[in-house]
Amino acid sequence: MSDVPEKTALSQALQRLDLRPRTLEPGHVWLVGAGPGDPSLLTLDALNALAQADALVHDALVSPEIVAAAEQAEKFYVGKRGGRLSIPQDEINALLVRLANAGRKVVRLKGGHPYVFGRGGEEARALVEAGIPYRVLPGITSAFGGLTSAGIPATMRGVNGAIILATGFAAVSDDRPDWTALARTGQPIIVYMGLTHMAATVADLIAGGLAHETPAALIENATLPQERTVVATLGTLAEAASRENIVSPALIVIGGIVALRAELAGRE
Ligand code: SAH
């Protein structure tokens, strides 16, 4: 299958692009966004990172095919262990520092974009404190990859002039979004990590003034072959999630943009 015309066209286009790939130096760490799941949504910079790493630190959100692209790298899995708690962030930070200090070429691969609800900022801070040189390579965040894959535009003239990305998991007060204030904007809200506290989030948004009938959707495993989208309303969202047995990773989408999905159906 190596001569399929698409592959040839792609490699010719890559040659014409005449990339100057950056070198991943020993003792440096690159925090790399892997995108929402589909390997086609990796950036060229991320692929360049995978090609050079000799130590790859990754978690559960990154697809196995993407991890496998770094064939030469030693892999360090720091995701959930058998459904139990993830490795504490401090230990991940310490691992990155230790690998860099050992002169490894370290890639810390994260789902989506490292600086969007990915704790990439905390890892960067640990690297700064340890005096380790690092770069951050953006990835397509799951909200934008997922909306597009589900056939929902993130913005549409006449529907919304802003879009809100929120975390549903910040139980502690500092990071916890003011749902009432967000509801009052009337702008669509995309909730990351929203399944666990969905009932409370929905109740807060309704208390903030959003109608029960507000269009809403759940997008599970966005951009992957097993992607599922369930359309509901704000009032029926929790029921739809349990009926369809929606599991992580999933995004909650609330707002008028969801209603455009039916109109824009008929994609390839
Ligand atoms: N840095 C990541 C987000 C990490 S937080 C990013 O930019 O996308 C983890 C949450 O991201 C999950 O709970 C889920 O809400 C969302 N997520 C990540 N990948 C996803 C996918 N393929 N499909 C649906 N949601 C996804």
Residues whose N, C-alpha, C, O or C-beta is under 5 A from the ligand:
A	BS01	SAH	P36 G37 G111 G112 H113 P114 V116 F117 G118 T141 S142 A143 V191 Y192 M193 G194 I219 E220 N221 A222 P249 A250 L251
